[in-house]
């Protein structure tokens, strides 16, 4: 880790769901009940929808009929998980991003598996930056690669620690204008100037299919109810971490990943109610 990266971490502000501003922003999702539209991969769609419903948002997922040219304009926020190209062509995804930008709708970019060696796919993911995402979130390997660093990912899995990505995400935040959020044992969120650390969670988050993808959906839910993009990203990450901790406490160390996924959704619902 470089000296500048160490300095960024050393000067970061730690927070959690105990912060009244964070808790209030999360509960506002349920108070407002925003429509949140997303494109995601079919593996993560069910959990993503349930995460948003637990928080109090109204999700719609997919590119049916003329949804890509209408729903982003009417939504409170949009999220695009780039693995949606498993079932949607690249131009459809770009249409959603373009429509959101033109309508002034904040949108979240989750660059799944960027930097894992698929050159054409990587170029497509990077092309979405021109549409001005409000928040970009992912794992360390993905965000290091997106920022122009050495690609280290193995498929959708990271081989880097979240702390390794801090310097990279701060630089990308400054050049893109987006808030960057990296997940790991400690999550780091930055607008390029301030770095916020969100510790916590549970290791079983890495054993639930679509858990990271669904965090991007929750970030969109938060962005739909607050204009403060840094607060929106921090809120999603802090709520996720607390819900995971509560799920782990409820299940105990022997609780499996299947029951953990259900308990995570329950935990998000409990935080909202």
Secondary structure as UniProt FT lines:
FT   HELIX           3..10
FT   STRAND          13..14
FT   TURN            17..18
FT   HELIX           20..32
FT   STRAND          35..39
FT   TURN            42..44
FT   HELIX           45..55
FT   STRAND          58..61
FT   TURN            65..66
FT   HELIX           67..74
FT   STRAND          77..81
FT   HELIX           82..86
FT   HELIX           90..103
FT   STRAND          107..110
FT   TURN            112..115
FT   HELIX           119..127
FT   HELIX           128..131
FT   STRAND          135..139
FT   HELIX           140..146
FT   TURN            147..148
FT   TURN            155..156
FT   HELIX           162..165
FT   HELIX           166..176
FT   STRAND          179..183
FT   STRAND          186..190
FT   STRAND          195..199
FT   HELIX           203..207
FT   TURN            209..210
FT   HELIX           211..223
FT   TURN            224..225
FT   HELIX           229..251
FT   TURN            253..254
FT   HELIX           257..272
//
